[in-house]
Structure formats: structure tokens, C-alpha cells
């Protein structure tokens, strides 16, 4: 008898802050809208102070004992958190490594096409891996192959930096380039 396994997708949940009547702790540590500590207060009393100020009571640190709450406008607080999250996502985006394949017998027109493609990738900020595939007797003439790769790199219009110099891997020689402004 086989066991069947069901894999559940892990769903990333954004941290949701409780506010006003959704705070379920009996006692909270309150910080006013000016930033001064008001001390431990019963939740009802803290809610009353927030209503007097015309603002919301937002649970900033639910893990603390007692939970830390701040008197502030919940809408603007939520907006700031979303803006911060978007900024973090933008900074965490990784650039892809794009691959360009060449051979020793590539024609000038095909080489020009590959150069345009490489320049397009570099202008978008991607790393490129230029591979030169060696077949048969070409394996004996690695010095010519390296010269072929260097010629390709010097023909690029976009200014580049070499991240990894020419390396041999099986029947391939490759070099990894990054745009100069990164």
C-alpha cells in the first residue's frame, strides 16, 4: 500500500498589525503620537486615549510582554509599511546571467547578431556568460579560441568589466562579463 503525500505550498503572509478593537491583550505598553512612553495601561484605557487624540491604537510589537502599542494614524502607518516593503523587493531583485553561445566557425553576420544581443543584455544590467564551443580539432587550438573570445569582448559597444576571466569547462571556454556601472 502506497502512502500519498500532498505537499502544501508555503504562502508568505505579510505581517498584519492589529489595531483598535482587534487588539486582544488585556494590558498594553503605550507610546503616544509624539513618541513619549505612557507606560502600561489597560487596553480599554489606551483605546480611549487614542480616540481622544482622533487617532488609532496600533500594535507595533505583538511579541513583547505586554504588547507595545502606539497611538498613530493606521492608514498612513500601513502605507509607509507597504512602501518600505516595495523598496526592499526592488533592492532584492537579482539580475539574471544571460548566455551567448559562439563557435570558432561563426560567420561575421551571426557574430554581429550575437554582439547586438549581448549589448542589449548588458544595457539592461544583466550579467552575460559568453561561451565558445570547441569541436574536434579545435580543442588543440585553445590559444586561438581564447583570442576569438577576447576579440568578441573587445567588439562590445557597452563598457564591461570581467567578473570571471576565460575558463575551460569540458569542450567550452567561457567568460563572464558585467556592465561597468554596476
Z-matrix of the N, CA and C atoms (Angstrom, degrees):
N
C 1 1.454
C 2 1.524 1 109.17
N 3 1.304 2 116.20 1 127.60
C 4 1.458 3 121.21 2 -178.42
C 5 1.516 4 111.29 3 -88.65
N 6 1.301 5 113.01 4 144.57
C 7 1.459 6 118.20 5 173.03
C 8 1.519 7 107.60 6 -92.90
N 9 1.278 8 116.30 7 135.62
C 10 1.463 9 118.69 8 176.47
C 11 1.529 10 108.60 9 -103.82
N 12 1.278 11 113.49 10 133.98
C 13 1.460 12 119.80 11 179.94
C 14 1.509 13 109.32 12 -111.25
N 15 1.271 14 114.81 13 132.78
C 16 1.455 15 119.58 14 175.14
C 17 1.517 16 107.47 15 -111.04
N 18 1.297 17 114.26 16 122.69
C 19 1.451 18 119.05 17 179.75
C 20 1.516 19 108.96 18 -93.77
N 21 1.291 20 114.84 19 128.62
C 22 1.460 21 119.85 20 179.48
C 23 1.516 22 108.86 21 -95.58
N 24 1.297 23 115.16 22 137.76
C 25 1.456 24 119.53 23 175.63
C 26 1.516 25 108.72 24 -73.83
N 27 1.304 26 114.49 25 134.60
C 28 1.464 27 118.41 26 175.83
C 29 1.517 28 108.05 27 -81.63
N 30 1.286 29 114.82 28 119.25
C 31 1.456 30 120.56 29 -179.84
C 32 1.519 31 108.08 30 -96.86
N 33 1.325 32 115.45 31 125.27
C 34 1.455 33 119.51 32 178.46
C 35 1.513 34 108.79 33 -75.43
N 36 1.305 35 114.77 34 120.79
C 37 1.456 36 117.92 35 178.02
C 38 1.513 37 108.86 36 -101.72
N 39 1.307 38 114.54 37 131.78
C 40 1.454 39 118.75 38 176.77
C 41 1.516 40 108.57 39 -74.21
N 42 1.306 41 114.88 40 147.42
C 43 1.456 42 120.05 41 -179.48
C 44 1.523 43 108.71 42 -68.87
N 45 1.312 44 115.54 43 118.47
C 46 1.457 45 119.95 44 179.41
C 47 1.527 46 108.47 45 -103.96
N 48 1.303 47 114.51 46 131.87
C 49 1.455 48 120.55 47 -178.53
C 50 1.524 49 109.22 48 -94.43
N 51 1.319 50 115.01 49 134.22
C 52 1.469 51 119.21 50 176.60
C 53 1.528 52 108.52 51 -82.17
N 54 1.315 53 114.76 52 149.66
C 55 1.461 54 118.77 53 -179.92
C 56 1.523 55 109.81 54 -147.05
N 57 1.322 56 114.83 55 157.50
C 58 1.469 57 125.06 56 179.43
C 59 1.528 58 113.40 57 46.96
N 60 1.315 59 118.27 58 -119.46
C 61 1.475 60 121.90 59 -174.76
C 62 1.521 61 113.19 60 -72.14
N 63 1.312 62 118.83 61 -10.06
C 64 1.465 63 122.03 62 -179.37
C 65 1.531 64 112.56 63 -82.04
N 66 1.317 65 117.31 64 -10.00
C 67 1.461 66 121.68 65 177.29
C 68 1.523 67 107.18 66 -76.08
N 69 1.340 68 116.35 67 121.62
C 70 1.468 69 118.88 68 -173.87
C 71 1.528 70 114.05 69 -107.19
N 72 1.317 71 118.03 70 7.94
C 73 1.463 72 120.35 71 177.24
C 74 1.531 73 109.53 72 -80.14
N 75 1.335 74 117.21 73 142.47
C 76 1.468 75 119.11 74 -179.50
C 77 1.531 76 112.86 75 -71.73
N 78 1.359 77 115.80 76 -28.97
C 79 1.461 78 120.45 77 -177.29
C 80 1.523 79 108.49 78 -137.27
N 81 1.329 80 117.74 79 139.72
C 82 1.463 81 122.02 80 -178.78
C 83 1.529 82 110.84 81 -133.42
N 84 1.336 83 114.71 82 154.94
C 85 1.457 84 121.38 83 173.65
C 86 1.524 85 105.69 84 -92.70
N 87 1.337 86 117.49 85 120.88
C 88 1.463 87 121.23 86 -170.62
C 89 1.528 88 111.36 87 -107.04
N 90 1.343 89 114.54 88 137.89
C 91 1.463 90 122.45 89 174.18
C 92 1.524 91 106.06 90 -119.73
N 93 1.317 92 117.03 91 130.74
C 94 1.471 93 120.60 92 -176.87
C 95 1.523 94 110.69 93 -74.34
N 96 1.332 95 116.12 94 173.18
C 97 1.457 96 120.71 95 -179.93
C 98 1.527 97 112.58 96 -68.96
N 99 1.344 98 118.34 97 -19.29
C 100 1.471 99 121.50 98 175.54
C 101 1.517 100 111.71 99 -85.79
N 102 1.345 101 117.58 100 -10.78
C 103 1.462 102 121.33 101 178.13
C 104 1.516 103 114.65 102 102.32
N 105 1.324 104 118.40 103 2.59
C 106 1.468 105 120.14 104 179.63
C 107 1.533 106 110.30 105 -88.34
N 108 1.336 107 115.64 106 144.83
C 109 1.459 108 120.38 107 -178.66
C 110 1.527 109 110.13 108 -79.81
N 111 1.317 110 115.21 109 128.78
C 112 1.456 111 120.74 110 177.92
C 113 1.526 112 111.37 111 -97.45
N 114 1.339 113 116.79 112 -8.78
C 115 1.466 114 121.60 113 177.59
C 116 1.516 115 113.02 114 89.91
N 117 1.349 116 114.83 115 -171.84
C 118 1.466 117 120.46 116 179.51
C 119 1.525 118 109.56 117 -76.45
N 120 1.316 119 113.91 118 130.28
C 121 1.460 120 120.17 119 178.93
C 122 1.524 121 108.92 120 -137.86
N 123 1.335 122 117.27 121 151.33
C 124 1.468 123 118.71 122 170.91
C 125 1.533 124 108.87 123 -62.56
N 126 1.304 125 117.25 124 147.29
C 127 1.465 126 122.09 125 -175.32
C 128 1.526 127 112.17 126 -56.82
N 129 1.330 128 117.14 127 -40.29
C 130 1.472 129 120.44 128 -179.18
C 131 1.527 130 111.39 129 -62.65
N 132 1.330 131 116.29 130 -40.53
C 133 1.467 132 120.59 131 -179.99
C 134 1.537 133 110.31 132 -68.07
N 135 1.326 134 115.97 133 -39.90
C 136 1.468 135 120.39 134 178.34
C 137 1.527 136 110.42 135 -64.37
N 138 1.323 137 116.66 136 -40.81
C 139 1.468 138 120.84 137 177.20
C 140 1.525 139 111.01 138 -61.92
N 141 1.340 140 116.02 139 -40.06
C 142 1.459 141 121.32 140 179.30
C 143 1.529 142 110.52 141 -62.34
N 144 1.353 143 116.94 142 -42.39
C 145 1.477 144 120.39 143 179.14
C 146 1.526 145 110.58 144 -64.26
N 147 1.331 146 116.86 145 -38.49
C 148 1.464 147 120.62 146 179.61
C 149 1.521 148 110.66 147 -66.13
N 150 1.322 149 116.52 148 -40.49
C 151 1.476 150 120.62 149 179.63
C 152 1.527 151 111.04 150 -66.44
N 153 1.340 152 116.76 151 -37.15
C 154 1.468 153 120.92 152 177.87
C 155 1.521 154 110.64 153 -62.10
N 156 1.341 155 115.60 154 -37.78
C 157 1.464 156 120.07 155 179.87
C 158 1.532 157 111.76 156 -79.55
N 159 1.332 158 116.75 157 -8.48
C 160 1.467 159 120.69 158 -179.69
C 161 1.520 160 112.15 159 77.26
N 162 1.326 161 116.81 160 24.14
C 163 1.460 162 122.07 161 -177.95
C 164 1.525 163 110.36 162 -125.88
N 165 1.327 164 116.33 163 -174.80
C 166 1.460 165 122.03 164 179.99
C 167 1.527 166 110.09 165 -107.38
N 168 1.318 167 115.65 166 157.79
C 169 1.464 168 122.02 167 172.93
C 170 1.526 169 105.86 168 -100.66
N 171 1.346 170 116.69 169 114.33
C 172 1.463 171 122.15 170 -175.37
C 173 1.520 172 109.78 171 -113.19
N 174 1.334 173 116.17 172 129.91
C 175 1.460 174 121.97 173 177.84
C 176 1.524 175 108.07 174 -78.24
N 177 1.337 176 116.27 175 106.94
C 178 1.452 177 121.99 176 -175.85
C 179 1.527 178 111.16 177 -85.48
N 180 1.320 179 117.21 178 -40.43
C 181 1.460 180 121.80 179 -179.29
C 182 1.530 181 109.34 180 -130.33
N 183 1.341 182 117.12 181 92.86
C 184 1.460 183 120.03 182 -177.11
C 185 1.527 184 113.21 183 -73.96
N 186 1.314 185 117.94 184 -18.04
C 187 1.467 186 121.98 185 -176.59
C 188 1.521 187 112.22 186 -76.34
N 189 1.323 188 116.73 187 -31.29
C 190 1.471 189 121.30 188 -176.27
C 191 1.528 190 111.12 189 -63.21
N 192 1.322 191 115.44 190 155.55
C 193 1.475 192 121.83 191 176.90
C 194 1.510 193 108.43 192 -113.07
N 195 1.278 194 123.63 193 112.95
C 196 1.460 195 129.64 194 -14.70
C 197 1.524 196 110.59 195 -69.41
N 198 1.350 197 118.44 196 161.71
C 199 1.459 198 121.39 197 179.95
C 200 1.534 199 111.49 198 -58.85
N 201 1.334 200 114.96 199 143.77
C 202 1.463 201 120.31 200 179.72
C 203 1.525 202 108.74 201 -91.88
N 204 1.323 203 115.69 202 127.05
C 205 1.462 204 121.67 203 179.64
C 206 1.521 205 109.06 204 -122.97
N 207 1.332 206 115.21 205 147.93
C 208 1.453 207 120.18 206 -179.98
C 209 1.520 208 109.09 207 -126.77
N 210 1.312 209 115.00 208 142.31
C 211 1.459 210 120.56 209 177.24
C 212 1.525 211 106.96 210 -86.68
N 213 1.342 212 116.40 211 114.53
C 214 1.466 213 121.45 212 -177.74
C 215 1.522 214 109.50 213 -161.95
N 216 1.332 215 115.60 214 174.82
C 217 1.455 216 121.38 215 176.14
C 218 1.529 217 107.66 216 -82.77
N 219 1.329 218 116.97 217 116.51
C 220 1.464 219 121.53 218 -175.12
C 221 1.531 220 111.78 219 -65.71
N 222 1.306 221 118.49 220 -36.83
C 223 1.467 222 122.06 221 -179.24
C 224 1.516 223 112.37 222 -61.17
N 225 1.336 224 116.78 223 -47.68
C 226 1.469 225 119.68 224 -179.58
C 227 1.522 226 110.65 225 -70.77
N 228 1.334 227 117.79 226 -32.91
C 229 1.464 228 122.21 227 177.44
C 230 1.528 229 109.71 228 -63.58
N 231 1.324 230 116.76 229 -45.33
C 232 1.459 231 122.26 230 179.84
C 233 1.531 232 110.30 231 -64.29
N 234 1.321 233 116.72 232 -41.24
C 235 1.462 234 121.96 233 178.41
C 236 1.531 235 111.01 234 -61.13
N 237 1.329 236 116.69 235 -45.09
C 238 1.467 237 121.35 236 179.51
C 239 1.526 238 110.95 237 -62.54
N 240 1.330 239 117.16 238 -41.34
C 241 1.469 240 121.20 239 179.37
C 242 1.528 241 110.93 240 -64.13
N 243 1.335 242 117.34 241 -41.95
C 244 1.462 243 121.23 242 178.77
C 245 1.526 244 110.78 243 -64.70
N 246 1.330 245 115.94 244 -40.76
C 247 1.459 246 121.14 245 178.66
C 248 1.532 247 110.22 246 -62.79
N 249 1.325 248 116.17 247 -42.05
C 250 1.463 249 122.29 248 178.88
C 251 1.529 250 110.25 249 -64.04
N 252 1.328 251 117.20 250 -41.25
C 253 1.464 252 122.01 251 179.01
C 254 1.526 253 111.16 252 -63.51
N 255 1.338 254 117.09 253 -42.92
C 256 1.460 255 121.33 254 178.43
C 257 1.520 256 110.84 255 -62.67
N 258 1.323 257 116.57 256 -40.53
C 259 1.459 258 121.09 257 179.97
C 260 1.528 259 110.31 258 -63.97
N 261 1.328 260 117.24 259 -41.53
C 262 1.459 261 121.40 260 177.88
C 263 1.521 262 110.90 261 -63.47
N 264 1.337 263 117.05 262 -41.30
C 265 1.465 264 120.59 263 179.34
C 266 1.517 265 110.72 264 -63.08
N 267 1.327 266 116.91 265 -40.33
C 268 1.463 267 120.65 266 -179.86
C 269 1.519 268 110.85 267 -64.51
N 270 1.332 269 117.12 268 -38.07
C 271 1.454 270 120.53 269 -179.50
C 272 1.517 271 112.15 270 -73.73
N 273 1.332 272 117.71 271 -26.43
C 274 1.455 273 121.20 272 -177.16
C 275 1.520 274 113.48 273 -86.32
N 276 1.309 275 118.68 274 -5.58
C 277 1.459 276 119.78 275 -179.09
C 278 1.522 277 109.57 276 -64.32
N 279 1.315 278 114.78 277 129.43
C 280 1.459 279 119.61 278 179.86
C 281 1.519 280 108.92 279 -98.15
N 282 1.292 281 115.04 280 143.73
C 283 1.446 282 120.09 281 177.75
C 284 1.524 283 108.08 282 -84.48
N 285 1.309 284 116.01 283 142.20
C 286 1.454 285 121.20 284 -179.12
C 287 1.518 286 110.62 285 -80.14
N 288 1.333 287 115.34 286 156.79
C 289 1.452 288 121.15 287 172.12
C 290 1.522 289 105.96 288 -97.54
N 291 1.314 290 115.99 289 111.32
C 292 1.458 291 121.63 290 179.49
C 293 1.525 292 108.56 291 -91.50
N 294 1.313 293 116.60 292 145.80
C 295 1.454 294 121.05 293 -175.26
C 296 1.522 295 111.00 294 -113.70
N 297 1.331 296 115.92 295 135.15
C 298 1.461 297 123.00 296 175.80
C 299 1.531 298 106.07 297 -120.91
N 300 1.332 299 117.08 298 123.59
C 301 1.464 300 121.20 299 -178.86
C 302 1.524 301 110.56 300 -105.42
N 303 1.312 302 114.41 301 131.60
C 304 1.464 303 121.56 302 177.55
C 305 1.518 304 108.79 303 -123.40
N 306 1.339 305 115.85 304 166.97
C 307 1.459 306 120.83 305 169.98
C 308 1.522 307 107.09 306 -135.96
N 309 1.322 308 116.53 307 167.70
C 310 1.462 309 120.34 308 -178.74
C 311 1.530 310 110.93 309 -67.38
N 312 1.321 311 117.69 310 -27.35
C 313 1.462 312 121.97 311 -174.63
C 314 1.523 313 112.63 312 -99.38
N 315 1.338 314 117.91 313 22.91
C 316 1.469 315 120.94 314 -177.65
C 317 1.530 316 109.78 315 -69.28
N 318 1.339 317 115.87 316 139.18
C 319 1.462 318 120.26 317 179.40
C 320 1.534 319 109.27 318 -78.11
N 321 1.311 320 116.07 319 163.81
C 322 1.472 321 121.08 320 -178.68
C 323 1.531 322 111.33 321 -63.46
N 324 1.327 323 117.03 322 -39.15
C 325 1.464 324 120.45 323 -179.62
C 326 1.527 325 110.49 324 -65.81
N 327 1.333 326 117.03 325 -44.72
C 328 1.465 327 120.74 326 178.62
C 329 1.527 328 110.75 327 -63.90
N 330 1.323 329 115.58 328 -38.31
C 331 1.471 330 120.41 329 178.23
C 332 1.532 331 110.01 330 -63.55
N 333 1.331 332 117.11 331 -40.26
C 334 1.472 333 121.12 332 178.52
C 335 1.526 334 110.38 333 -63.73
N 336 1.335 335 116.52 334 -39.10
C 337 1.466 336 120.95 335 177.75
C 338 1.524 337 110.36 336 -63.48
N 339 1.328 338 116.46 337 -44.30
C 340 1.468 339 121.13 338 179.49
C 341 1.530 340 110.43 339 -65.01
N 342 1.328 341 117.95 340 -36.55
C 343 1.467 342 121.75 341 177.23
C 344 1.528 343 110.90 342 -63.49
N 345 1.344 344 116.80 343 -43.77
C 346 1.473 345 120.58 344 177.99
C 347 1.524 346 110.55 345 -61.04
N 348 1.341 347 115.40 346 -42.87
C 349 1.462 348 120.83 347 -179.28
C 350 1.530 349 110.02 348 -63.43
N 351 1.328 350 116.47 349 -44.43
C 352 1.465 351 121.14 350 179.92
C 353 1.529 352 110.61 351 -63.51
N 354 1.336 353 116.86 352 -42.62
C 355 1.470 354 120.37 353 178.71
C 356 1.521 355 111.12 354 -62.69
N 357 1.335 356 117.01 355 -38.44
C 358 1.461 357 121.14 356 178.89
C 359 1.533 358 110.27 357 -63.24
N 360 1.331 359 116.81 358 -45.66
C 361 1.464 360 120.71 359 179.12
C 362 1.524 361 111.06 360 -62.56
N 363 1.322 362 116.77 361 -44.55
C 364 1.471 363 120.91 362 -178.87
C 365 1.527 364 111.39 363 -65.72
N 366 1.332 365 117.28 364 -38.11
C 367 1.470 366 119.70 365 -179.86
C 368 1.525 367 111.24 366 -67.13
N 369 1.338 368 117.75 367 -25.76
C 370 1.460 369 121.28 368 176.27
C 371 1.527 370 111.98 369 -83.20
N 372 1.342 371 116.88 370 -4.61
C 373 1.455 372 120.52 371 176.13
C 374 1.518 373 114.65 372 95.08
N 375 1.332 374 118.48 373 7.33
C 376 1.457 375 121.17 374 -179.69
C 377 1.529 376 111.14 375 -82.55
N 378 1.332 377 115.10 376 154.45
C 379 1.467 378 120.37 377 169.86
C 380 1.520 379 106.30 378 -78.89
N 381 1.336 380 116.72 379 150.71
C 382 1.456 381 118.17 380 172.68
C 383 1.520 382 109.97 381 -126.49
N 384 1.314 383 114.17 382 144.98
C 385 1.461 384 122.40 383 176.78
C 386 1.520 385 105.78 384 -114.84
N 387 1.325 386 116.08 385 111.14
C 388 1.462 387 120.81 386 -179.82
C 389 1.527 388 107.04 387 -94.94
N 390 1.339 389 115.83 388 116.57
C 391 1.461 390 121.77 389 -178.04
C 392 1.528 391 109.30 390 -107.58
N 393 1.320 392 115.00 391 137.50
C 394 1.462 393 121.04 392 175.14
C 395 1.520 394 106.40 393 -118.68
N 396 1.329 395 116.73 394 115.66
C 397 1.461 396 121.52 395 -176.60
C 398 1.525 397 108.61 396 -90.48
N 399 1.308 398 115.41 397 129.00
C 400 1.468 399 122.11 398 179.78
C 401 1.524 400 109.18 399 -105.29
N 402 1.335 401 116.01 400 132.88
C 403 1.466 402 120.69 401 179.70
C 404 1.523 403 109.80 402 -125.47
N 405 1.321 404 115.38 403 139.94
C 406 1.471 405 121.46 404 173.29
C 407 1.507 406 113.12 405 56.84
N 408 1.320 407 115.22 406 -123.24
C 409 1.470 408 120.95 407 -175.99
C 410 1.531 409 113.34 408 -69.14
N 411 1.302 410 116.31 409 -15.87
C 412 1.471 411 119.86 410 178.99
C 413 1.527 412 110.57 411 -61.22
N 414 1.336 413 116.68 412 -25.72
C 415 1.466 414 121.23 413 -179.87
C 416 1.534 415 111.40 414 -61.24
N 417 1.336 416 117.88 415 -29.77
C 418 1.465 417 122.35 416 -179.07
C 419 1.530 418 112.07 417 -75.36
N 420 1.326 419 117.06 418 -20.62
C 421 1.470 420 120.87 419 -175.39
C 422 1.527 421 110.81 420 -110.78
N 423 1.332 422 116.20 421 58.67
C 424 1.473 423 120.82 422 -179.02
C 425 1.520 424 111.57 423 -65.02
N 426 1.332 425 117.22 424 -32.09
C 427 1.466 426 119.81 425 -179.84
C 428 1.533 427 110.83 426 -63.19
N 429 1.343 428 118.08 427 -38.79
C 430 1.464 429 121.27 428 175.62
C 431 1.526 430 111.10 429 -67.08
N 432 1.338 431 115.66 430 -37.73
C 433 1.460 432 120.47 431 179.37
C 434 1.534 433 110.62 432 -65.15
N 435 1.332 434 116.49 433 -42.23
C 436 1.475 435 120.01 434 178.02
C 437 1.527 436 110.20 435 -62.47
N 438 1.321 437 115.96 436 -39.88
C 439 1.463 438 120.54 437 178.89
C 440 1.532 439 110.20 438 -64.80
N 441 1.319 440 116.52 439 -37.87
C 442 1.465 441 122.64 440 177.54
C 443 1.536 442 110.32 441 -61.86
N 444 1.336 443 116.57 442 -43.67
C 445 1.471 444 121.69 443 178.45
C 446 1.527 445 110.89 444 -65.20
N 447 1.329 446 116.60 445 -46.07
C 448 1.478 447 120.39 446 179.99
C 449 1.526 448 110.65 447 -60.50
N 450 1.337 449 116.09 448 -40.28
C 451 1.460 450 121.31 449 178.50
C 452 1.535 451 110.44 450 -61.24
N 453 1.342 452 116.53 451 -41.25
C 454 1.464 453 121.22 452 178.23
C 455 1.522 454 110.18 453 -62.72
N 456 1.345 455 116.55 454 -45.30
C 457 1.472 456 120.90 455 -178.63
C 458 1.526 457 110.82 456 -63.71
N 459 1.348 458 117.39 457 -40.38
C 460 1.468 459 120.33 458 -179.99
C 461 1.526 460 112.12 459 -71.05
N 462 1.335 461 116.81 460 -20.95
C 463 1.467 462 120.87 461 179.62
C 464 1.528 463 112.98 462 -80.40
N 465 1.334 464 117.68 463 -11.77
C 466 1.469 465 120.71 464 -179.45
C 467 1.521 466 110.22 465 -67.29
N 468 1.343 467 116.22 466 140.58
C 469 1.464 468 120.90 467 179.00
C 470 1.517 469 111.59 468 -82.76
N 471 1.346 470 117.72 469 -34.02
C 472 1.458 471 122.29 470 -178.95
C 473 1.527 472 109.22 471 -75.20
N 474 1.354 473 118.04 472 130.88
C 475 1.467 474 119.33 473 177.36
C 476 1.530 475 110.27 474 -64.91
N 477 1.321 476 115.77 475 130.95
C 478 1.471 477 120.77 476 -175.66
C 479 1.525 478 111.74 477 -128.98
N 480 1.321 479 114.03 478 162.51
C 481 1.463 480 122.01 479 171.83
C 482 1.522 481 106.44 480 -120.89
N 483 1.322 482 115.86 481 146.88
C 484 1.457 483 120.30 482 178.03
C 485 1.518 484 108.14 483 -87.47
N 486 1.340 485 116.29 484 116.05
C 487 1.456 486 119.98 485 177.56
C 488 1.524 487 110.52 486 -83.58
N 489 1.337 488 116.21 487 -40.12
C 490 1.460 489 121.14 488 176.73
C 491 1.518 490 106.75 489 -137.30
N 492 1.340 491 115.98 490 124.25
C 493 1.459 492 121.10 491 -176.78
C 494 1.528 493 110.49 492 -69.49
N 495 1.317 494 116.55 493 176.44
C 496 1.465 495 122.51 494 -176.17
C 497 1.523 496 110.48 495 -56.85
N 498 1.325 497 115.04 496 124.55
C 499 1.456 498 122.53 497 -176.49
C 500 1.521 499 108.97 498 -129.50
N 501 1.320 500 117.03 499 145.61
C 502 1.469 501 121.80 500 177.91
C 503 1.521 502 108.37 501 -99.13
N 504 1.332 503 115.62 502 135.18
C 505 1.458 504 121.47 503 177.41
C 506 1.529 505 106.93 504 -143.28
N 507 1.305 506 116.27 505 100.21
C 508 1.461 507 120.58 506 -177.21
C 509 1.510 508 110.25 507 66.15
N 510 1.338 509 116.99 508 -124.69
C 511 1.465 510 120.36 509 178.91
C 512 1.526 511 111.93 510 -96.78
N 513 1.328 512 116.95 511 22.16
C 514 1.463 513 121.44 512 -178.49
C 515 1.519 514 110.73 513 -123.51
N 516 1.302 515 114.84 514 148.37
C 517 1.462 516 122.65 515 166.92
C 518 1.514 517 105.36 516 -115.65
N 519 1.313 518 116.87 517 138.09
C 520 1.459 519 117.90 518 178.60
C 521 1.510 520 111.10 519 -143.68
N 522 1.337 521 113.75 520 159.33
C 523 1.463 522 122.63 521 177.63
C 524 1.529 523 106.38 522 -139.47
N 525 1.334 524 115.80 523 141.22
C 526 1.463 525 120.12 524 179.35
C 527 1.524 526 108.82 525 -110.09
N 528 1.337 527 115.56 526 128.12
C 529 1.472 528 122.35 527 -176.79
C 530 1.523 529 109.92 528 -120.83
N 531 1.330 530 114.56 529 148.56
C 532 1.470 531 120.51 530 174.98
C 533 1.533 532 107.81 531 -128.58
N 534 1.335 533 117.60 532 154.00
C 535 1.463 534 119.25 533 176.90
C 536 1.539 535 110.11 534 -63.20
N 537 1.312 536 116.80 535 147.08
C 538 1.460 537 121.32 536 -174.44
C 539 1.518 538 113.57 537 -65.88
N 540 1.333 539 118.80 538 -31.88
C 541 1.467 540 121.52 539 -175.04
C 542 1.533 541 113.15 540 -77.91
N 543 1.329 542 120.66 541 -4.65
C 544 1.472 543 122.27 542 179.29
C 545 1.495 544 110.76 543 -79.01
